[in-house]
Amino acid sequence: MKENDPKKDLIRKMTENLPMLRAKLGITQTELCEKIGITRQTLTAIENDRREMSWIMFVALSHLFMQSKDTKMLLSVLDIYTDGLQNFLSFKSDNVILNEDGGNA
């Protein structure tokens, strides 16, 4: 990622606040790992700043934390879930590519 990359900044903020967000949600590392499909070893390395979080993992965590009223509010307060991110992640039907039979590609 390039320097001053907004994705990298969001990942950094999520990484810094991940233990607190997980605790606020009331789940263990193991439970979080099961929900987003990673190993506990990977999560521990990320929480201890020994491994960088991927963009895919950031999106999965954002989706998970947006399901709870308490963590959803914290994502906004911590400037992790911004209007720009919401717009970026929003599905717009005019961008859908259809197959010849009319189904989604």
N, C-alpha and C positions, 0 to 999 in steps of 0.2 A: 504494500500500500504506500502511496505517496505521502510525503510530509504534509501535515495539516489536513489529513484525510478525515472527513466527518465520521466515517465508519470506524476508523481507528479510535477516535475520541470517544464515541459511544461505547465501544468495546472496553476501553480503559475505565470508563465510569461504571459500567456493569461489573467488571472484574473487581474494582475497588469496593463495591457495595454488595457483592454476591453473598457473602456470609450473612450479612444483616438482612437482606431480602429473603434469603432462604429461612432464616430464623423467624422472621415476621410471618412467613407463610406457614410456619410450624412443621416443616418437614426436615428429615435428616438428609445427609449427603447421599446415602444409599437410595432413599425415596426419590430425590431429585434426579439422580442418575437414571433410575428406572423410567422416569417420566419422559426424559429427553433422549434416552438411548446412548449414554456414554458410560465409561467405566468410572468407578470411584477414584481410581488412580489418576485419571485425567482431570476430574473435578478438583481433587486435592492439589494437583500441580498448578491448576489455574488459580485456585483460591490463594495459594502460597506464592504466586507470581513466578513460577518456574516454567510456565507454559503459557503461550498466548491463546486467548479464546478465538475461535473461528467466527466468521460472520454468520454462518449457518447456526452455530450454537447460540450466538447472541439473539438471533431471530427466534429460535425455539424458546429461550429463556424469557424473552420479552413477551411472547405469546402466553407462556405459562403464568408469568407474574401479572399479566393484564386480566387474568381470570378472577383475582381477588381484589376486593375493594381497597383493602389496606395496602397491598403491594402496588396496585395500579396507581394510587395516589403518590406513593413514594417514587415510582418511576418518573412521574411528572416533576415532583419537587427536586429530585436529584438530577434533573435535566437529561434523563436517559430516554424517555419516551416523549419526543418532541413533536410538534406539528409537522415538521419536515420529515421525520421518520414515519409518522402516521400516513402522510401523503405518499411517501415512497413505497410503503408496504400495502397501500390500498389497492384493491382490485378494481379496475375500470373496465366495464363490459365492452367498450369500444376497442380495447386492445386484444380481445379474444380472437384467436385464429380458429376457424372452423374447417372441418374436413369436408370433402365433397358431399357427404351424406348429411351434413348439417350438425354433426357432433363436434365437440371440442377436440382440437388437435392434441 
